[in-house]
Amino acid sequence: MYTYSYSSSSSVGDAAGFAALFAGIMGVIMLPIIIAMVVMIIANWKIFTKAGREGWKAIIPIYNNWVLFEIAGMNGALSLLLFVPIANVIFSIICYLNLAKVFGKDTGFAVGLILLNPIFMLILAFGKDKYLGESYATIMADHKGTPTAAPADGAQPAAPAPEAKPADPWVSGNDTPEQPQA
């Protein structure tokens, strides 16, 4: 005579083992992502404070991109295009190009911001570079960093006009208005 013994302990053990395996795999995957997020929050916080903005704005998920676009001299509303599939790549590149310019960096640094973003954001955050202002990117785009062509009469070419200091105390870093000398 055959006796059959049905036991559910093996299926419960299998499910527990699968759950433990899944949790272990997710932990290995999620840990580097969480570390990268913390590093980016720290870098953005420092960049925001260098630009005269409040650092806590780096913590708010969508608003931090808005502020980053404004720091780069762009309209903050353009950051909403980061949700559009092809436009997100294009506007991210434009933002990083402008971000490099407003901190006085060249195009090579902007390429680093695009390709190795966490590393170059940390360099930008903790480097000795000064924030030159939101209007700096548009001034440099207008002048293209080169003097104009020589006039026909052989005189020296005219150099671009010197950059005017912004009137906003947050951008200039001066919290007190200038007092006239007596």
C-alpha positions as CSV (number, residue, x, y, z in Angstrom):
1,M,0.0,0.0,0.0
2,Y,1.2,3.4,-1.0
3,T,0.9,6.4,1.3
4,Y,1.2,9.9,0.0
5,S,2.3,12.7,2.2
6,Y,1.5,16.2,1.1
7,S,3.6,18.9,2.6
8,S,3.5,22.5,1.9
9,S,6.8,23.3,3.6
10,S,8.8,22.8,0.5
11,S,6.8,25.4,-1.5
12,V,7.0,27.9,1.4
13,G,10.7,27.4,1.6
14,D,11.1,27.9,-2.1
15,A,9.1,31.1,-2.0
16,A,11.2,32.4,1.0
17,G,14.4,31.5,-0.8
18,F,13.2,33.3,-4.0
19,A,12.2,36.4,-2.0
20,A,15.7,36.4,-0.3
21,L,17.4,36.1,-3.7
22,F,15.3,38.8,-5.2
23,A,16.0,41.2,-2.2
24,G,19.7,40.5,-2.4
25,I,19.8,41.2,-6.2
26,M,17.8,44.4,-5.7
27,G,20.1,45.5,-2.9
28,V,23.2,45.0,-5.1
29,I,21.5,47.0,-7.9
30,M,20.0,49.7,-5.8
31,L,23.0,50.5,-3.6
32,P,25.1,52.1,-6.4
33,I,22.0,54.1,-7.6
34,I,21.4,55.4,-4.1
35,I,25.0,56.4,-3.7
36,A,25.0,58.2,-7.1
37,M,21.8,60.1,-6.1
38,V,23.4,61.2,-2.8
39,V,26.6,62.3,-4.6
40,M,24.5,64.3,-7.2
41,I,22.5,66.0,-4.4
42,I,25.7,67.0,-2.7
43,A,27.2,68.4,-6.0
44,N,24.0,70.2,-6.9
45,W,23.7,71.7,-3.4
46,K,27.2,73.1,-3.6
47,I,26.7,74.4,-7.2
48,F,23.4,76.1,-6.2
49,T,25.1,77.8,-3.2
50,K,28.0,78.9,-5.5
51,A,25.4,80.5,-7.8
52,G,23.7,82.3,-4.9
53,R,20.7,80.0,-4.7
54,E,19.5,78.1,-1.7
55,G,21.1,74.6,-1.5
56,W,17.9,72.9,-0.3
57,K,16.5,73.3,-3.8
58,A,18.8,70.5,-4.9
59,I,16.7,68.0,-2.9
60,I,13.4,68.7,-4.7
61,P,13.2,66.3,-7.7
62,I,11.8,68.4,-10.6
63,Y,12.5,71.8,-9.2
64,N,16.2,71.1,-9.0
65,N,16.4,70.8,-12.8
66,W,14.4,74.1,-13.1
67,V,16.9,75.9,-10.9
68,L,19.9,74.3,-12.7
69,F,18.5,75.6,-16.0
70,E,18.2,79.0,-14.5
71,I,21.7,78.9,-13.2
72,A,22.9,78.0,-16.7
73,G,21.2,81.2,-18.0
74,M,18.2,79.4,-19.6
75,N,14.5,79.6,-18.9
76,G,13.6,77.3,-16.1
77,A,10.5,76.1,-17.9
78,L,12.7,74.5,-20.5
79,S,13.6,71.9,-17.9
80,L,10.1,70.4,-18.4
81,L,11.3,69.3,-21.8
82,L,13.4,66.7,-20.0
83,F,10.2,64.6,-19.9
84,V,10.1,64.6,-23.7
85,P,12.0,61.6,-25.2
86,I,14.4,63.2,-27.8
87,A,14.2,66.8,-26.5
88,N,15.6,65.7,-23.1
89,V,18.9,64.7,-24.6
90,I,19.2,67.9,-26.7
91,F,18.3,70.3,-23.8
92,S,20.5,68.5,-21.3
93,I,23.4,69.0,-23.6
94,I,22.5,72.7,-24.1
95,C,22.2,73.1,-20.3
96,Y,25.6,71.5,-19.6
97,L,27.2,73.6,-22.3
98,N,25.8,76.8,-20.7
99,L,26.6,75.6,-17.2
100,A,30.2,75.2,-18.1
101,K,30.2,78.7,-19.6
102,V,28.7,80.5,-16.6
103,F,31.4,79.0,-14.4
104,G,34.1,80.1,-16.9
105,K,34.9,76.6,-18.2
106,D,35.5,75.7,-21.8
107,T,33.8,73.3,-24.2
108,G,36.0,70.4,-23.2
109,F,34.7,70.7,-19.6
110,A,31.2,70.8,-21.0
111,V,31.8,67.5,-22.8
112,G,33.0,66.0,-19.5
113,L,29.8,67.2,-17.9
114,I,27.8,65.4,-20.6
115,L,29.8,62.2,-20.6
116,L,30.9,61.8,-17.0
117,N,28.3,63.9,-15.3
118,P,28.8,62.9,-11.6
119,I,32.6,63.4,-11.7
120,F,32.5,66.7,-13.5
121,M,29.6,68.0,-11.4
122,L,31.8,67.3,-8.3
123,I,34.7,69.1,-9.9
124,L,32.5,72.1,-10.7
125,A,31.0,72.0,-7.2
126,F,34.2,71.8,-5.2
127,G,36.6,73.6,-7.6
128,K,37.8,77.1,-7.1
129,D,35.7,78.4,-10.1
130,K,33.5,81.4,-9.5
131,Y,30.0,81.8,-10.8
132,L,30.1,84.5,-13.5
133,G,26.3,85.1,-13.7
134,E,23.4,83.9,-15.7
135,S,23.9,86.5,-18.4
136,Y,27.5,85.4,-19.0
137,A,26.4,82.5,-21.3
138,T,24.5,84.9,-23.5
139,I,27.3,87.5,-23.5
140,M,29.8,84.8,-24.6
141,A,27.4,83.5,-27.2
142,D,27.0,87.1,-28.7
143,H,30.7,87.8,-28.7
144,K,31.9,84.2,-29.4
145,G,35.0,85.1,-27.5
146,T,36.8,86.6,-30.5
147,P,37.3,90.2,-31.6
148,T,35.5,91.5,-34.6
149,A,37.1,91.6,-38.1
150,A,39.6,94.4,-38.8
151,P,38.1,97.6,-40.3
152,A,38.8,98.4,-44.0
153,D,41.0,101.4,-43.0
154,G,43.6,99.2,-41.3
155,A,42.8,100.3,-37.7
156,Q,42.9,97.8,-34.9
157,P,39.8,95.6,-34.5
158,A,37.3,96.5,-31.8
159,A,37.3,94.2,-28.8
160,P,34.0,93.1,-27.3
161,A,32.7,95.4,-24.6
162,P,33.7,94.5,-21.0
163,E,31.2,92.5,-19.0
164,A,29.0,94.6,-16.7
165,K,28.5,93.4,-13.2
166,P,25.0,92.2,-12.6
167,A,22.7,94.3,-10.4
168,D,21.3,91.3,-8.6
169,P,23.2,90.9,-5.2
170,W,22.6,87.1,-5.3
171,V,24.5,86.8,-8.5
172,S,27.3,89.2,-7.6
173,G,27.7,87.7,-4.1
174,N,27.4,91.1,-2.4
175,D,24.5,91.2,0.0
176,T,24.9,94.9,0.9
177,P,24.3,97.7,-1.5
178,E,27.2,100.0,-2.2
179,Q,27.2,103.2,-0.3
180,P,28.4,106.4,-1.9
181,Q,31.7,107.7,-0.6
182,A,31.6,111.0,1.3
